[in-house]
Amino acid sequence: MHGVQAMPEINPNRSLGLLSIAHAVNHAQAVLLPLIFIAIIREFGVSVETIAFLAAAGSFASGMVQLSYAELTRRVSRRALLGLGGLLFGGGFAAQALATGFTSFGVPNILSRIGGSPQHPVGNGLLAEQFPPARRGFAISAHIAGGNVGTVVVALIGAPIIAAFGWRGASIGFGIPAVIIAVAILLFVHERGTDRAAAVASGSTRDSFRSILRDRGFCGPGQGGPRGGGGGRRTPPHTTPPPPRPGQPGDPPPPSAEQGVTLPGAERRGAAKKGNSPTPVPHPAVAPR
């Protein structure tokens, strides 16, 4: 029909594959970067303290931008945030190779760190929307595993790559793939946006944070969660006990009325009234000897 916009095709497995590869490159660059810093100290004549300041500035900038995603994901699609962030992430890492001094190296380096910031919170959020609850844990675990693959592989080959191609060649070699994956995410990953609309309809971001802080199961003493350290095991006050377990094969049959099994306390009381000693009653599952 005219005037009706078709819903985009959602392929959760394709989204998971692209996001896992992007996560692998993200971790690969994080492992490679300290090796590049060592080369930078020698080439540009900077101190270890200066490199430490650069690393701290990149982490701080990335973390502060991550705080904004709670609000940004209500207004901008996760696909756009991941794709545009990936372009900045890969392009900034590759642009390091053109540096002629520490400043021209540090600026694209920090921009690259900012570009990689959507990977964990926004990527997991996109997968949680696309996969049903029964498969959601698998999807997020596979996404995390992709990052671990990048960590392990580059820990083994990072130093030989820099020795063979130099830190500039390594920067280009790991930056360009990130750009290619970002373009693929923009072209082939889609989202319905239903959870974004639901989040906007439920209230503001501030209201959402307030509801979390008011949740006694999240913030109460002794509860499992960030403030409880995950160590609380008691049942939260807003939950109910689980229903009784139904009978399973192999369970002993319940006592029948003919067997006349009574509680030990009631049996002793009845024997005291009659002046007789209580007669032990065997359990219905145990045959008398």
ChimeraX attribute file (.defattr): number of C-alpha atoms within 10 A of each C-alpha:
attribute: neighborCount
match mode: 1-to-1
recipient: residues
	/A:1	5
	/A:2	4
	/A:3	5
	/A:4	6
	/A:5	7
	/A:6	7
	/A:7	9
	/A:8	10
	/A:9	11
	/A:10	14
	/A:11	14
	/A:12	19
	/A:13	13
	/A:14	14
	/A:15	23
	/A:16	23
	/A:17	15
	/A:18	19
	/A:19	29
	/A:20	26
	/A:21	19
	/A:22	29
	/A:23	26
	/A:24	25
	/A:25	26
	/A:26	28
	/A:27	21
	/A:28	22
	/A:29	27
	/A:30	16
	/A:31	18
	/A:32	22
	/A:33	19
	/A:34	13
	/A:35	14
	/A:36	19
	/A:37	18
	/A:38	14
	/A:39	16
	/A:40	19
	/A:41	15
	/A:42	10
	/A:43	12
	/A:44	14
	/A:45	11
	/A:46	15
	/A:47	11
	/A:48	13
	/A:49	9
	/A:50	12
	/A:51	18
	/A:52	12
	/A:53	11
	/A:54	18
	/A:55	18
	/A:56	13
	/A:57	16
	/A:58	19
	/A:59	15
	/A:60	15
	/A:61	15
	/A:62	20
	/A:63	15
	/A:64	12
	/A:65	13
	/A:66	19
	/A:67	12
	/A:68	10
	/A:69	18
	/A:70	15
	/A:71	14
	/A:72	15
	/A:73	21
	/A:74	18
	/A:75	13
	/A:76	13
	/A:77	17
	/A:78	27
	/A:79	22
	/A:80	16
	/A:81	22
	/A:82	28
	/A:83	26
	/A:84	19
	/A:85	24
	/A:86	31
	/A:87	24
	/A:88	23
	/A:89	29
	/A:90	31
	/A:91	24
	/A:92	27
	/A:93	30
	/A:94	25
	/A:95	20
	/A:96	24
	/A:97	19
	/A:98	13
	/A:99	15
	/A:100	11
	/A:101	14
	/A:102	18
	/A:103	11
	/A:104	14
	/A:105	19
	/A:106	19
	/A:107	16
	/A:108	23
	/A:109	24
	/A:110	22
	/A:111	20
	/A:112	27
	/A:113	26
	/A:114	24
	/A:115	26
	/A:116	27
	/A:117	26
	/A:118	22
	/A:119	23
	/A:120	18
	/A:121	14
	/A:122	21
	/A:123	23
	/A:124	20
	/A:125	15
	/A:126	26
	/A:127	24
	/A:128	18
	/A:129	17
	/A:130	22
	/A:131	18
	/A:132	12
	/A:133	10
	/A:134	8
	/A:135	12
	/A:136	16
	/A:137	14
	/A:138	13
	/A:139	23
	/A:140	21
	/A:141	12
	/A:142	16
	/A:143	26
	/A:144	17
	/A:145	16
	/A:146	23
	/A:147	22
	/A:148	18
	/A:149	18
	/A:150	22
	/A:151	22
	/A:152	15
	/A:153	14
	/A:154	20
	/A:155	13
	/A:156	10
	/A:157	11
	/A:158	21
	/A:159	16
	/A:160	11
	/A:161	16
	/A:162	18
	/A:163	11
	/A:164	10
	/A:165	12
	/A:166	15
	/A:167	24
	/A:168	18
	/A:169	17
	/A:170	23
	/A:171	25
	/A:172	19
	/A:173	16
	/A:174	19
	/A:175	27
	/A:176	19
	/A:177	19
	/A:178	29
	/A:179	24
	/A:180	15
	/A:181	20
	/A:182	26
	/A:183	17
	/A:184	15
	/A:185	22
	/A:186	17
	/A:187	11
	/A:188	14
	/A:189	24
	/A:190	22
	/A:191	21
	/A:192	15
	/A:193	18
	/A:194	9
	/A:195	17
	/A:196	18
	/A:197	12
	/A:198	11
	/A:199	16
	/A:200	14
	/A:201	9
	/A:202	11
	/A:203	10
	/A:204	13
	/A:205	15
	/A:206	10
	/A:207	11
	/A:208	14
	/A:209	11
	/A:210	11
	/A:211	11
	/A:212	12
	/A:213	13
	/A:214	12
	/A:215	12
	/A:216	14
	/A:217	21
	/A:218	18
	/A:219	16
	/A:220	17
	/A:221	13
	/A:222	18
	/A:223	20
	/A:224	19
	/A:225	15
	/A:226	10
	/A:227	14
	/A:228	16
	/A:229	11
	/A:230	12
	/A:231	12
	/A:232	16
	/A:233	10
	/A:234	10
	/A:235	13
	/A:236	16
	/A:237	9
	/A:238	8
	/A:239	8
	/A:240	8
	/A:241	6
	/A:242	6
	/A:243	6
	/A:244	6
	/A:245	6
	/A:246	5
	/A:247	10
	/A:248	7
	/A:249	5
	/A:250	6
	/A:251	8
	/A:252	12
	/A:253	9
	/A:254	10
	/A:255	13
	/A:256	9
	/A:257	8
	/A:258	6
	/A:259	11
	/A:260	9
	/A:261	15
	/A:262	12
	/A:263	9
	/A:264	12
	/A:265	8
	/A:266	10
	/A:267	16
	/A:268	15
	/A:269	12
	/A:270	14
	/A:271	13
	/A:272	12
	/A:273	8
	/A:274	9
	/A:275	9
	/A:276	10
	/A:277	11
	/A:278	14
	/A:279	9
	/A:280	9
	/A:281	14
	/A:282	11
	/A:283	13
	/A:284	14
	/A:285	11
	/A:286	8
	/A:287	7
	/A:288	8
	/A:289	3
